[in-house]
Amino acid sequence: MTSNGTLDARDRGATLSRLATERFDVLVVGGGITGAGAALDAASRGLRVALVEARDLASGTSSRSSKLIHGGLRYLEQFDFKLVYEALRERDLLVSKLAPHLVKPVSFLYPLYKKVVERPYVGAGLVLYDAMEGTRRPVPHHRHLTARGALKRAPALSPDRLAGAILYYDAQVDDARHTLTVARTAASHKAVIATRVSAVEVLRGPDGTRVTGTRVIDEETGRSFDVSAAAVVVCAGVWTDLVHELAGVQAGYRVRMSKGVHVVVPRESVDATTGMILRTEKSVLFFIPWGERWIVGTTDTDFAGDRAEPAATEEDVEYILAAANRVLARPLTRADVIAVYAGLRPLVTSVDNGSKPTTKLSREHVVDVPLPGLASIAGGKFTTYRLMARDVIDAAVVGFGREVPESVTDQVPLLGADGLAAVQPAAGRLAEDYGVSRAAVEHLLGRYGTLAEELLNLIRSDAGLARPLAEGHPYLRAEVAYAVTHENALHVEDVLMRRTRLFIESADAGASAAADVVAIMGRLLGWGRRRRAAETRRYLDLIAAEQTVIAIDPGPLSGRALAG
Ligand SMILES: Cc1cc2nc3c(=O)[nH]c(=O)nc-3n(C[C@H](O)[C@H](O)[C@H](O)COP(=O)(O)OP(=O)(O)OC[C@H]3O[C@@H](n4cnc5c(N)ncnc54)[C@H](O)[C@@H]3O)c2cc1C
């Protein structure tokens, strides 16, 4: 039996009392893509599941990635064939069946500068890359281009030394929205999902050996209580070592943090009709089309600061701009930068390879069971979350002493995917029926799939919700209301940073929309005048804090650093 997967922020009290009173088979700690995936995997096997997330769903690494669902061309060079093979299979499954509304094909131009060696070398890699795909082939094959063909698709490239290019295909996703949709799909299979609830202690049974749940704190009220579960599954990304410490265990691996920074620039600052990938000294640099913008990155450096607020530095931004400008005819300057965001890769390492550069550490995942009843997972990639989830739940249920069905998530489309093919052609009719523009319907279909009709129904009952949230951006006010009533948004940043992406897409980080967001949220959540003022201030303070991160020389820097 499934329900509709609604995560209504107004029901938070009831959700927390379920956490405190029910006994679960699996308690997942962490609401990034790995934890959301684990909750879905376990719930769709018929288990009783709860998930606690210390902040907001996807507020860690899972909203700060390059947003690619890809095999990872560069891992071929590291002979990580298994990882590339698995990731490509997952990419194809997501594009064609599990999440076609969220995961969409995107092309990348790989410019070539060395006439003789480079084309056969990169070409051979791409033949292998394409060959590793499944047979259904939801994205096209790669193609070789002349220098002229490359410049036609990307006039932004400098023609100097350009010998030609190869065009290949991968896929992209709004990482935060995908994570949220996985969590909602888990909820549709009866998982209890609670945000701003932190695991603060790992509980053990009377004999002291077996884990029996965790003590948690409700971060909104400071109240603590216990959650009972037959197995605790740690999906805490770069916080994993800290959760192991709470349990008083040393797992068989450690997590090493590697920081990756991206800058966001307007679409018109780089004239190209395709994404681009450039080889850099240590790794690669992507130009990723993102609506009316480009996301450009990334970096890969060791990190030891605050996990919750990884900061971009001046050097990070300079490095990205310099790497981009090596190939652009018109260089990008600091004035082009709308936003900067940083994320932390949770890379697995043993004590032995602690000094290895982070670019060389494997992106494969590791599962461990350091205590009976405690399973943990780290490493991996966003792309392979479904396999990670399957593996950690397989490990968690070993001690159950009863048969647990195998993972079925390769057959479970995410909410909004089912029936999409029949709804997409009806965009024009829906626009007429609900009295909104076709562009608005297409925008909603591209973000919510078939659930778009739930938002259209909100608009039908309150026409004001059809108005745009911010000038020049496609988001509608209905998305704010829906974020509260269906997507568990509790604070303004949940809406502006993750349910929508105004934080990285607008030059003012969404500040000018904050008052309207507070008004809509406040109406639904019963916020009084004081609370509304506090919520607005909280968001503006958050932006101000982010703006100080790299604004060492605020003069030439028109953008800002952020973490969302
Ligand atoms: C710059 C960058 C670019 C990337 N690009 C790509 C890409 O293009 N494609 C790709 O496939 N992968 C990419 N990745 C990797 C991918 O983003 C990560 O592997 C993935 O998001 C990790 O998800 P996670 O759920 O393991 O961790 P997280 O998303 O960090 O989730 C962990 C969660 O646990 C919560 N938590 C921690 N402690 C507790 C506690 N005690 N109680 C409750 N909750 C707790 C945290 O608040 C957090 O939300 C990229 C990573 C980075 C940094």
The ligand as an SDF file (V2000), in Angstrom:
LIG
                    3D

 53 58  0  0  0  0  0  0  0  0999 V2000
   31.4050   19.8170   -5.7330 C   0  0  0  0  0  0  0  0  0  0  0  0
   30.7540   18.4790   -5.8970 C   0  0  0  0  0  0  0  0  0  0  0  0
   30.2950   18.0880   -7.1420 C   0  0  0  0  0  0  0  0  0  0  0  0
   29.6980   16.8410   -7.2960 C   0  0  0  0  0  0  0  0  0  0  0  0
   29.1670   16.5300   -8.4940 N   0  0  0  0  0  0  0  0  0  0  0  0
   28.5580   15.3370   -8.6720 C   0  0  0  0  0  0  0  0  0  0  0  0
   27.9480   15.0440   -9.9070 C   0  0  0  0  0  0  0  0  0  0  0  0
   27.8930   15.8700  -10.8170 O   0  0  0  0  0  0  0  0  0  0  0  0
   27.3880   13.8090  -10.0530 N   0  0  0  0  0  0  0  0  0  0  0  0
   27.4240   12.8790   -9.0510 C   0  0  0  0  0  0  0  0  0  0  0  0
   26.9510   11.7720   -9.2770 O   0  0  0  0  0  0  0  0  0  0  0  0
   27.9480   13.1610   -7.8380 N   0  0  0  0  0  0  0  0  0  0  0  0
   28.5020   14.3710   -7.6240 C   0  0  0  0  0  0  0  0  0  0  0  0
   29.0210   14.6970   -6.4060 N   0  0  0  0  0  0  0  0  0  0  0  0
   28.9130   13.7390   -5.3080 C   0  0  0  0  0  0  0  0  0  0  0  0
   27.5330   13.7660   -4.6490 C   0  0  0  0  0  0  0  0  0  0  0  0
   27.0480   15.0770   -4.5680 O   0  0  0  0  0  0  0  0  0  0  0  0
   27.6330   13.1630   -3.2520 C   0  0  0  0  0  0  0  0  0  0  0  0
   28.2270   11.9040   -3.3450 O   0  0  0  0  0  0  0  0  0  0  0  0
   26.2630   13.0100   -2.5960 C   0  0  0  0  0  0  0  0  0  0  0  0
   25.5010   14.1930   -2.6750 O   0  0  0  0  0  0  0  0  0  0  0  0
   26.4450   12.6350   -1.1320 C   0  0  0  0  0  0  0  0  0  0  0  0
   25.1700   12.4630   -0.5560 O   0  0  0  0  0  0  0  0  0  0  0  0
   25.0160   11.9460    0.9360 P   0  0  0  0  0  0  0  0  0  0  0  0
   23.5870   11.7350    1.1810 O   0  0  0  0  0  0  0  0  0  0  0  0
   25.9340   10.7910    1.1450 O   0  0  0  0  0  0  0  0  0  0  0  0
   25.5850   13.1440    1.8290 O   0  0  0  0  0  0  0  0  0  0  0  0
   24.8510   14.5130    2.2220 P   0  0  0  0  0  0  0  0  0  0  0  0
   24.0540   15.0550    1.1230 O   0  0  0  0  0  0  0  0  0  0  0  0
   25.8810   15.4230    2.8050 O   0  0  0  0  0  0  0  0  0  0  0  0
   23.8320   14.0770    3.3450 O   0  0  0  0  0  0  0  0  0  0  0  0
   24.2180   13.7630    4.6630 C   0  0  0  0  0  0  0  0  0  0  0  0
   23.1540   14.3290    5.5820 C   0  0  0  0  0  0  0  0  0  0  0  0
   23.3140   13.7990    6.8840 O   0  0  0  0  0  0  0  0  0  0  0  0
   22.8470   14.7770    7.7900 C   0  0  0  0  0  0  0  0  0  0  0  0
   23.3600   14.4650    9.1220 N   0  0  0  0  0  0  0  0  0  0  0  0
   24.6580   14.4520    9.5210 C   0  0  0  0  0  0  0  0  0  0  0  0
   24.7410   14.0990   10.8120 N   0  0  0  0  0  0  0  0  0  0  0  0
   23.4780   13.8720   11.2440 C   0  0  0  0  0  0  0  0  0  0  0  0
   22.9180   13.4940   12.5040 C   0  0  0  0  0  0  0  0  0  0  0  0
   23.6840   13.2860   13.5860 N   0  0  0  0  0  0  0  0  0  0  0  0
   21.5650   13.3680   12.6060 N   0  0  0  0  0  0  0  0  0  0  0  0
   20.7600   13.5820   11.5200 C   0  0  0  0  0  0  0  0  0  0  0  0
   21.2630   13.9480   10.3140 N   0  0  0  0  0  0  0  0  0  0  0  0
   22.5890   14.0930   10.1680 C   0  0  0  0  0  0  0  0  0  0  0  0
   23.3870   16.0740    7.2130 C   0  0  0  0  0  0  0  0  0  0  0  0
   22.7090   17.2260    7.6820 O   0  0  0  0  0  0  0  0  0  0  0  0
   23.2260   15.8400    5.7100 C   0  0  0  0  0  0  0  0  0  0  0  0
   22.0400   16.4270    5.2000 O   0  0  0  0  0  0  0  0  0  0  0  0
   29.5930   15.9520   -6.1950 C   0  0  0  0  0  0  0  0  0  0  0  0
   30.0430   16.3580   -4.9420 C   0  0  0  0  0  0  0  0  0  0  0  0
   30.5970   17.6240   -4.7890 C   0  0  0  0  0  0  0  0  0  0  0  0
   31.0280   18.0820   -3.4430 C   0  0  0  0  0  0  0  0  0  0  0  0
  1  2  1  0
  2  3  1  0
  2 52  2  0
  3  4  2  0
  4  5  1  0
  4 50  1  0
  5  6  2  0
  6  7  1  0
  6 13  1  0
  7  8  2  0
  7  9  1  0
  9 10  1  0
 10 11  2  0
 10 12  1  0
 12 13  2  0
 13 14  1  0
 14 15  1  0
 14 50  1  0
 15 16  1  0
 16 17  1  0
 16 18  1  0
 18 19  1  0
 18 20  1  0
 20 21  1  0
 20 22  1  0
 22 23  1  0
 23 24  1  0
 24 25  2  0
 24 26  1  0
 24 27  1  0
 27 28  1  0
 28 29  2  0
 28 30  1  0
 28 31  1  0
 31 32  1  0
 32 33  1  0
 33 34  1  0
 33 48  1  0
 34 35  1  0
 35 36  1  0
 35 46  1  0
 36 37  1  0
 36 45  1  0
 37 38  2  0
 38 39  1  0
 39 40  1  0
 39 45  2  0
 40 41  1  0
 40 42  2  0
 42 43  1  0
 43 44  2  0
 44 45  1  0
 46 47  1  0
 46 48  1  0
 48 49  1  0
 50 51  2  0
 51 52  1  0
 52 53  1  0
M  END
$$$$
